[in-house]
Amino acid sequence: MKIDNNNLKNTNKIKELIHNKTFIASLFIIIVSIIASIPMFNPNFNMQFDDGVQHICRLIGTEQSIKEGELIPVIMSNFCNGFGYSWNLFYSPVTSYIPLIFRIFTSSYEVCLKLFMTMVSIFTGFAMYFFMKKFLKGRVENKKIELISILAGILYVLLPYRLNDMYLRIAVAELTSFIFLPIVFISA
């Protein structure tokens, strides 16, 4: 019986991946983030209230401004009967640039925003996970660090205030800011 070296190498790579704690933690965080985002993709979920309608208009205006040749779209010239409106002065253009990347996959601005918010949830979990790993190093037994860090990342994704920003207020900029809070403390 002849053993195929490529299959053996692939099997060893999969075994290494399974034993890689960061991979397992990442998998947990991604799964929980996606599960937490699933209700958003329900066809009955309405994003046209509170800040949601504003962020959808920002996406539309930012895309129009980019098509008009503005590199950093600050004033959406087509808004307010042609007088323009400066939405991106009040909010970071980053929270409208990145969701527009999802226009590759869909023509719906709402879906772009929902995909962005799902991506933000995943990065939020990762930020807290890596912060806790660094924070707990030398303070807790090494065996417990991974478990506590995974739990912290998952709980941070499921934080009630964060879910409120995601589902009730549709506060995209504030939701995105949850990524940076642990990053600030990592560098401290």
Disulfide bonds with the S-S distance in Angstrom:
none
